Amino acid sequence: PSDPGCSARCRYYLENSFNKHTKSYCDVDREAGQDADAKFSSRAWSRREWYNNQPACEAAGFKWYNVSLADLFDLEYPVCAKTQFARVNHLGNAVGDATVSSSDDATADGAPRGVNANRFMWTIPDIPTPKSPSYYETDQNPADGMAHAYASCAVRVRYNVTTSDFPAWPEDAMEPGHPWVDGMVTAANNSVGGRSNPQTPLTQDPYAYLGAGDDATKDDMFVSLAVNTNQYSRTFQDRSYTFEIRRRPTAPAPADAQADTPAVPQALVDALAPASDAVVYNVGVRGKRGNIVQTYPAVEYDFVPNALALNPGDVLHLQWTGSDYNPRRGCNDAEGGPPDPNDFQTAANADRNSRADRSNLVFLTSTAENVPRDTAGYHHVADGFDYETRVALSREAILAHAPCTTCSSLDADPADCDDEAEALECIALVRRLAFLAQQSDGGSLQLRDNRACLTEAELAAIDNKAVRENHPLNCAKLNAKPFPYFDAGFLVARRAGTFAFFSSRNNNFSNRDQTGVACVRAARGDATCAVDATTGELVASTSFGAAFFCGPPTVA
């Protein structure tokens, strides 16, 4: 708030933030041992008329509390900033203004804005240390109550629409000298005196008078305005989500097939150590199933961020979620199942449009292509190779281009790989990203009674295309994954180059583009993976032996 460039509006928000400002509420008197049932069984609570002022609260026999997070923690002010400009009601991509970020470092530069909707680059906070160790102690986790508290975080995403047709802000939120500095409309003055009161807002669908009319009628000219007063000074598009913030791992851990959690190797622990200067980027998926018309006002699937400029050692946390209950809208309702309802085993309900979101990540040669890069190393099982040979060939194909290892081969030549464990971990991650561990996910196997994924021959035997593509055991469409949330794990950027990727299920050349790219520098801060200062796009680089455009195609 003391920054000279801070606007009066931002200063108002910051100074009234719960991080610093005392807030009050009415509750049972906990110190006196008042039972919570006294609140929940009260008439005021049941009628949703709970007390919002101290006299009424105390008159009803409850206690008025005053509290601020500053009493519990040493917290900074939140971020208040002007976001990127977008056309009114456009609900699309914004002008390439600077991305608003919650940090002062170059984190935002690692995820170039390019052609994207308005966004906020949030640096996920550390779990704070309370001023008193007694705060947030719990029976479930008395040794670390803060970690338990941060397992149930919430974020609310919304935009407020505020008209400029009448004063709607208090004096301390207005710039000095503003003509409305003392004219805020409140319940105390709204509509007092009718139309003659300058503080009276517009009425429903009012008439606006334009002056004298024609000389025949001698009447005034007036027009009717489309004003719905319910739409004034209100919140639109309110979205609330729950999530968990965890501490960085400090010890290695094996993968857990039953819980479908990825391994935490020692190399990852080292990369995430407090002394490391690596930046961790959360890579997820936005959007929902359907084409551009069916998803409106949301968007089709896209990776977020969909372009990354990384230093060696930076880390990607690859995880995403979605919904199993999107509305059924027309025949072009995206790809794959599972069906709804889902019995996890049979084709029941598979002939209906599915509603589920699923995504995977498969590497491409470049974002201009729509077919995966070779990760098999052989053409087809009909080539006659036995299983062990196919495993070996696939490993070599992955190592030829994977960003998470510098090993180029696991053959007998030590010069090709100085860390075999790292190479094997990278191979496992690439496979997990592509196939979502559908063959080993313990929860999935339990729900489908250990039934295997359908083979290519079994899929070909299903004549009905909808049934085939929505069948819950069609792993080619990712349908055996029973839930939309998926945590692939962490990818440490180790190999310099450009690495394009897409979702094999959702990317559709004629309809939707779910692609992305990560550009990894050869050394921290070198000239590769540069970001155009004007457009925010990654620029072409020939330093890796081939010319690639390190960003998704720009669509006008």
N, C-alpha and C positions, 0 to 999 in steps of 0.2 A: 504493500500500500504506500510506502514512502517513496517509491520510484516516481520521479517527476513525469515519466511517460504513462503512468497508470491513470486510466480514465476514472471519472467519478463513479461510473457504473461498476467498473471492476473493483474499485476501492470499497464500494458498498458490499459487494459480494464477499470479498476477502475478509473484511472486518466482521462480517456477520457469519462467517463460516464456523461450523461446529469445531473445526480444528483449533480455533482460538476463542470464539465467543461463547458465553454461557447460554445454555438453553434450559428450558424449564418444562416440567411435566408433572402430572398428578398420578400418584400410585398409592398402594397400601403402605402403611407405616411399618417398614421392615424392622427397624430398630426396636419398635414396641411389640413386635411379634404378631402384628395384624395378619390374619389369614388372607391369602390371595382370593379365596372364594368370596370375600366381602366385596371385592371389585367385580369379579366375573358374574356374580349373581345379582348385581345391582341393576336397578331399572335404567340408570343412565348408560351403563355399558351395553345392555341388551338392546337399547334403542339407538345405539351409536351416537349418543349425545354426551360422551365422556368429557369431563371438565377440562377446559382449556385456560382457566385463570385461577389465581391463587385463592381469592375469597370464596368462590363456589366450591373449589376442591376441599378447602378446610372446613367449610360449613357442612359438607356432606360426610365429614369424619375421616377424610384421607389426608395424606401428606403431600405438600408441594416441594418438589426437588429442583435444585439448581445444579447443573453439571456442565462441564466443558471437557472435551478430550484433552485440552491443555493441562487439566488437573491430573491426568493419568499418564500422558506421554509428552515427550518433546517432539512436536510435529511442526513441519513447515506449513506455510500457507498453501492452499490448493492453487491450481492453475486457472487463471482467467485470461483469455486471449481472444482476439478476433480470428474467426475461422476463415477458410478459403471462400471465395465468392462463387456462388452458383445462381443461375437464373431462378426467379421465383417459381415455385411449384415444379421445377424441372425434375427433381429426384434423380439426377444423373451425375455425370462427371463435373468436377469443379474446375475453375480457372487454376492454373498452376502457381498459385501463391505459395509462400513458404508453409510447409506443414507444421501445424501446431504440435508441440512436443512438451512432455512433462520433464524433460531434462535439458541441460545446457550443453551437453556434449554433442558429438557427431553421430549419435545413434540414428537419427532420422535419415542421415545421408546413406546409411547402409540399406535402407529400404526406399529407394527413389520414388517420388510421388508419381511421376509420369502422368498417364491418363487415368485418373482415379476419382472416385467420389470424395467428398469432404471426409477427412479422417483426422484422428488424434493419435499421435505416437506416444503411448503410455509406457513409461518405465515402471515395471511392476515393483512395488516397494518391498524392502526387506520387512520381515516380521519384527515390529518394534519391541524394545525392551521397556516394560512399564516402570514408572518411578518407584513403585513399591512391589516387591515380589509377591505380595498377597493378591494383587489384582489378577483377575481371570484364572484363579485356581479353580480346578474342577475335580469332581470325584472321579471322572473318567480318566483324567490325565493331570494329576496334581503337580507333576514335575515340569510340565510345559503347557500350561493353560492357554498361552498365547497361540501356540500352534493349533490347539484344538479350536480356538475362536476363529482363526483364519481359515479353517476348513469349511466355513459357511459364510463366505463373502457374497455381496450382492452389488450389482451395478445397474443403474437405471439410465437408459439412453432415451432422450426425448428432445423435442424442440418446442419452444414456447413461441406463440404468435401474439404479439402485442401491437395494438393499433396506435397510431399517432394522432388519432382524432380527439383525444382528451388526455389530460395529465394522469399518468398511471404510476408515477414513481415518487418516493418521498424526497424531501429536500436534499438529504445527504447522498442521494444517488444521481443528482443533477449537477451539471457543470455550473460554476458561479455565473450569475447574470442571466441564466436561462429564463425566459418569460414564464415558464410553468414551475419555477422553483418552489413556490409555496401553494400550488394549486392541485395537489394530488386528490383524485376522486376516491372517497372512502364511503363506508356504510353510513357515516355521520352526515355527509353532505350530498350524496347521490340523489338527484332528482328533486332536491329541495328547491321550491320556487318554480318548478316546471321548466319550460323552454327558456325563460328569461335568465335562468341560472347558468353562467358560463361553465360551471363545473359539471353540468348534466351531460352524460354521454348521449350518443345517438340512440334513438328509439328504433323499434323493430320496423324494417322496411319504410323508412321515413320519406316524406316528400322534400325535395330541395327546390327552392324557388329561384327562377332565373331572371325575373323582372317582368315588366308589363308585357301583356300579350298583344293580340291584334286589336285594332280600333273598333271592330264590330262588337266584340263581347266585352271589351274593357277588362277582361280577366287577366290574372297573372299566368305566366308560363311556369310550369313546374314539372319535374321528373321524379320518378320513383326509384329509390336506391335499393339495391339488393343487399340489405344489411340484416344479418341474423345475429342478434346480440349475444346468443349463446356461443358464438365463434370468436368473440372478442376477449383478448387477454386470457387465453386458455392454453392448455397443453395438448399437443398433437403427437401422434405416433409414439406413445409411451411404450417402451420395451424394457422389461426387467429380467435379469438373468442372475443365476447363482453360480459361483465358481469357488475354487479353492486355491489359496496361495501356499506353496510349500517351500521349505528351505532347500537350498541346493544340496544334493547328496554329498555326504562326506565320507562314505565308505562304499566299496563295490557291492553289488548284489546280483544274483543270478536272475534270469528271466523266470517268470512264474506263469506257466501255461494255464493253470486253472483260473487265475485272476486275469490272464492276458495282459500282464505288465512286462515291458521290455527289460532287458538286462541293463545294469549299470556297471560297465567295466571300469577298472582302475584308471585307464587313460581318460575317461570322461570325468571322473572325480578330479583328476589333475587339471583338466581343461577348465573346470568350473570352480577351481580353488579361489579363495578371496584375493590371492596375490596375482591372479591372472588378469590380463587386460582384455580378455575375450569378451565380446558382446554376445548375449544370447537373444536370438530373435524367435518369437513365437510365430509359427507359420500355421495358419488354419484355413478354413474354407468359409466363404460367405455365399449367400444365395439359397435358392430352393429349386426343386425339380419343376420342369416345365420350360416352355419357350418364353420369349421376351414378353408376349402378351399375357400368358398364363401366370407368370410370376409377378407382374406389376401389382403394387408399387415396389415390390422387392426386385431382385435381379436374378439372372441365371447364375449358375455356379462359377466361382472364381477363387483362385488361391489368394490369400491375404497374409502378407504382401505377395504380389505376383512377380516382383523383381527385386533382387538382392545384390548388393555390391559388398563383398565380404573380404575381410583380412584373414590371412591364414590363422587358424586357431579359433575363429568365431564359431558359434554353435547355433544350430537350428533346432528348436523344439517343435517337432512335427506332430500336431494333434488337431483334431477337428471334431465337430459334432453336427447335428442336424435334427430332423424330426421324422417320425414315422407316421405323421398324421397330416400331411399336406392335403389340401382339397383336390378332389378328382376333377380335372378340367380338360376335357377334350381328348382327342386321340393322340396328340403329340405330347404326352405327359412324361417326358424324359425316359430314362432307361432303367430296366431292372426292377427287382423287388427288394425285399421279400413281400409277399402278398399281405393284405389286411382283410380279415384277421389272419394270423400266421400260426400254423401248427408246427412249423420248423421242419417238417418231414415230407409232406405230400403236396400235390398240386391243388389241393382245395383252395378255392378263391383266387387261384393264379390267373384265371381268365378275365379278371377285372383289372382296371387300371390301378397300379400300385401307388402308394403314397409316400414311400420311404426315401430318405436321403442316404446315399452312401458315396464315399469318395475313396480313391486310392491315389498313389503317386508313382508313376512309371517314367523312367528317363527316356528322353528323345535325343536325336542328333541335333536338332534345332527346333525353335518354336514355329518354323515355317512348315514343319511336317506333322503328320497325324498318325504315324505308325511308330511303335516303340523302337528304341535302339536295341540292338541284339544283346540280350542277357542270357541266352540259351547256349550259344556256341555250337549249335547243331541245328539242322533244318527241321527235323521231326523225329519222333520216336521210330518211325519206319526206316530211319537211316541204319538201324540195326545195332546201335550202341547199347551195351548193358547199362544198368542203373548207375553203377559206380563211375563209369566213363562219362555218362551224361552229367553227373554231379561235378566231376572235375572240369569238364568243358564249360559248364555254366559258371563255375567259379572264375575261370580264366577270362570269360567274356565280361563278367561284371568288373573284375579288377582292371580291365583295359581302359575303363573310363569313369569309375566311381569317384565322386568327390571326397569321400570319407577315408581314403587311404592313399598313400604314395606308392604302395606295392603294385607292381605291374603284373606279377605272376607268382604262383606258388610252386613253380617248378624247382628243380634241384639247385639252381644257380642262386647263391645268397645275395648276389648283387641286385636281383630283381625284387627282393623283399627283405627289409631289415627288421620287420615286426610282424610275424605271422599271426599273432593273436589279434592285432589291430586289423589285419586284412580279413580275418574270419568274422570279426564283429561287424565290419563294414558290409561284407557279403550278406550276413544275416539281416542287417537293417534294410538293405536294398530289396531283399526278398520280402521282408515284412511289409514294407511300404507298398509293394506291388500287389500282394495277395492277401494282406491283412491277417495273416496267420490263420486262415480259415480251416486249415487241416490240423491245427494244434490247439486252437482256442478251447480251453476246457469248458467254459460256459456254453459255447456253441455246441460242442460235442454232446454235452449233457442234455441240452434241449432237443437235439435231433436224435437222441438215443444212439450216439456213435455212428450214425449213418455217414457214409463217405460222400464226398462231392461227386456229382454226376459226371460220368466220363463223356468224352466227345461223342462217342457212339450212342450213349444213352440220351444225350441232348438231341442228336439228330433224329432219334426215334420219336420225339415228341413233335407231331405235325403242327399243332396250334402254336403260332409264333408267340402270342401273348403268354400262354401257359409255359412255354419253354423259357422265355426270358424272365418270367416272374417266379419260377419254381424256387422254393426256398433252398434247394440243394444245388442250384446253378451257381457255383463258385466263380465261374467266369464273369458273372455279373455282380459278384460280391454279395450275393443274396444270403449266404450262410452266416454272414455276420449279423447276430441277432439284434444289435443295438447300434444307433447312429454314432455314438461317441467312440473314437478310436485314438489311442495314444501310441504312436509309432516309436517314440523314443527320441533320442538326441543324435544329431548328425554333426560331427566336428569337421569343419572345412579344412582339409589338409592338402588337396591337390589343386594346383593352379589351373584355371581354365574356365570355360563357360559350360554350364550344365542345365540344359532345358528339360522340362518335365511336364507331364499332363496327367489327367485322370482318364484311364482307358474306358471307364464306364460312362463318363459324362461328356467328354469332349466329342463334339459332333461337327464335322467340317462345315456343313450347310446350315447349322442351327445355333450351336453354342460353343464357346471357346473356353475351356478350362485348362490353361497352360500357364507356365511360369518359368523363370530362369534365375539361376544363381551364378554370379560371376565371382570367382575367387582369385584374388591377387597373388602374385608370386611372392611378394614381400609386403609387409605392412606399409601402407601409404604410398605405394608405387603408382605409376601413371596408368596402369591398366584398370579396367572397370570404372572409368571416370564417369561422372554424372554431369550432364549438361546443366549449367547454372540457370538457363532460361526456361527450358522445358521440363527439367526434372527427370529426363530420360537417361538411362544408361546409354553410352555411346559405343560405336563399333570399336573393336580392338583387333589388331592383327598380331599381337605379341605372343599368342599361343599357337602360332603356326597355321591358323585358319581364320578367316574373317567371319565373325558372328555379330549379329546385333543383339546386345545383351539385354533385351527387353521384349515383352510381349508385343505383337503387332499393334500399331496404333490404328484404331478404327474411327473414322470420322463420323 
